[in-house]
Amino acid sequence: MKPNSVIIPGDLATTREAFVSRLDFARQNARSIHIDIADGQFVDSTTLPIKDWPALDIDYAEAHLMVKDPIPYLTELKQAGITRAIVHIESFFNPDDLIAQAKEIDILLGFAVNPDTDLEHLKSFFDLGNYIQVMGIEPGKTGQPMLPQTPLAVSYLRRIPSRRLVISVDGGVHPDTLPGLRQAGANFFVASSSIYDSGDWVKNYKHMLELVKDDE
């Protein structure tokens, strides 16, 4: 299962009110949402606890786990309505235990990679899942400009032979970065500040969709 829209609205909410407003927007416009979870250890920031989330009455919801130890989160995420848990390869977990737990509770997995991580380290995770999230910024804070090496990372992954990778980019996704990322081979784009920070959310979202519509 994949997101319903090539542009996935992000949600780095710290309050229930902000969470609800972004969920409502995502439900009405994309039928998909990308929810960030930060534990204050893997990254400095924290987000709204899962127990305080509203019901995720949406077709597709993925959770980006910016946490030190992802495995204990999986069951709670499944119960909350998450379709896919995206795990940072830089976090601390046993891959066999992660896969066993995901299979037991029937939750999909993806793998995120930080900008300063050698992409060679990512290859060992390809047999565990083909949904790859390339971080365009240092994780944990929205609104950062995209790091210039991001399209190169995407194109490197896209050129790997015999790998049907699904590549998402999270961080720094704006109208001026979208064309280069799409040309490099990215399939999906997580957008937060470019939707919410100024102007009309729906207009901002539709504008980005227009930029990639001809490639879908």
N, C-alpha and C positions, 0 to 999 in steps of 0.2 A: 504494500500500500504506500502511496506517495501523496504529497500535498495536492490539493485541488487547484492551487494557483501558483504560477511561477514566482510571484512576489508574495512572500509569507510575512504577514504582520508579526512583529516581535512584541514581547511583553516582559519588560524588566521592572515590574511593579513592586513597590514596597508597601503599598496600602491596598486594602480591599477595594476602595473606591476606584483607584487607578486601574486595578486589575479588571474590574467589571466593565469599565468604559472601553478598554482595549479589547476585551473579549467580545463585547457587543459589536464593536466595529468589525472585528475579524469575522464574526459569524455572518454579518450582513453583507460583507464585501468579498471575502476570500474563502469562506467555509473552511479555513485552516488557520492555525495559530502556532507560534513558536514562543514557548515560555521559558524564560531564564530562571535558573535556580542557583543561588550563590550562598555559600555557607560561611563566608567570612574567613575561611582558611585557605582554600585554593586561590581565591581572590579576596581582596579586602572588603568588598561590599557584601551585603546580605539582601535577600528578597523576601517577599511575603511567604510565610510557611505554608506548606501544602495543605495542612489541616484547615487553613483559613481561606482556601480557594472557594469560589462559587462553583456550581456544577458546570462542567465543561460540555455543554450541549452544543457541540460543534462536530463536523464530520471528521476532521483530522487535527490532532494536537500533538506536537512534539515538545519534549522537555530537554533543554540544554543544561546538562549537569556540570556546573562550575563548582565542583565539590571535591574534597580530598578523597573520600571513599564512596564511590557511586552505588555499590551493590545494595546497601541497606535502604536506598531510596526506591528501588524498583517496585516493590509490592505496593507501597503507598501511591506511587505514580499510576500504576495500573488501576488501582481502586478509584483514583481521582478521574480517570478517563483518558489518560495519556496513551496515544497510539505507539509512539516511538520515543525511546530514551537515547539521547545523544551523549556519549561518554567521552571525556577528554583522555587521549592516550597518555597524557602527562600525569593523570591522577593515579592513585594507588589501588590496584585490584589484581586479582588472579583471573586471567582470561577464561580459563575453564569454568571457574565458579560463576563468572558473569554470564557466560553462555548458558550454563545449567539453570541458573535462576531465571533468566529471560525466557527460556523454553518452558520452564515449569509454570510460569504465570502468564505466558503467551503475550509478551510485549516485544515489539520490534526494537532493534538496536541501530544506532549510527555511531560514528566515531569522529570526534573533533580534533583538530590539530592546531596548536598555537603557531603564531608567525615565526618564532625563533626556533622551532623544532625542525630538525633535519627530516625531510619527507621520506627518507629511506626508512626511518623508524615506523612510518605508517604502514609500510608494505606488509608487515607481519600480521596486520589486522584485517587485510583484505579477505581472508578466508572466513572471518567471523561476521563480516557484513560489508555490503557494497555502498552503503549510504555514508558519504564522507562530507564533513563540514569543515571548510577552510576558514580560519579566522582571519579577517582583514584588519583587525585591531588587536591590541592586548585585551584579553577578556576581562569583563567585570564592570565596564563603564560605557554607557551609550554616548553617542555624539562625537566620538573620536574620528579624525580623518583616516581614510583608508591608507594603509601602508603600501608603498609603491610596488613591493614585490608580490602583491596578492595575485594579479593576473598571471604572473609567471608561475606561481605555485599551481594555479588552476590548469594552465596549459601543460605543465609537467605531468600532472596526474592524468589529464585527458589523453596524453600520448602514450601512456603505458599500454603495451600490447596485450591483447587477450583479457582485458579487464573491463567489464561493463559497469563502471562506477557511476553512481548518481552523485553529482557534486553540488553542494550548497555552499554559498558564501554568506558569512555573518560578520557584520561590522563594516561601517563605512560605505554601505550601499546607498547611493544617491543617484539622481538622474545623470550626473556627469561621470560616474564610475560604471554604471550599468552596461553601456555598449562594449567597453573593453572586457568586462568580465564575461559577457555573453559570447563575444568573439573568441575568448580563451577557452570556452567550452563548459562554463557553469550551467547547471540545469535549473537551480532554484536560488532565490535571493531573499535573505531575511532583512526586512526594513523596519526600523524603529524611529530614530530621530528624523529621518527624511519624511516620515508620515506625520508624526505628532508634534514636532517642535514649533512649527509655525504654519499659518494658513489653514485651509480647509482640509481635513484628513482625507475625505473621499476624493477630492480633486488631486491631492498629492499622490494618492495611491493609483488613481486611474492614469495619471500622467506617466508614472513609471511602467504601468502595464502597457501603455502605448509604445514605449521605447523598445519593448521586447516582443510585442505582439506578432510582428512579421516573421519572427524566428521560431514561433511555437509550432 
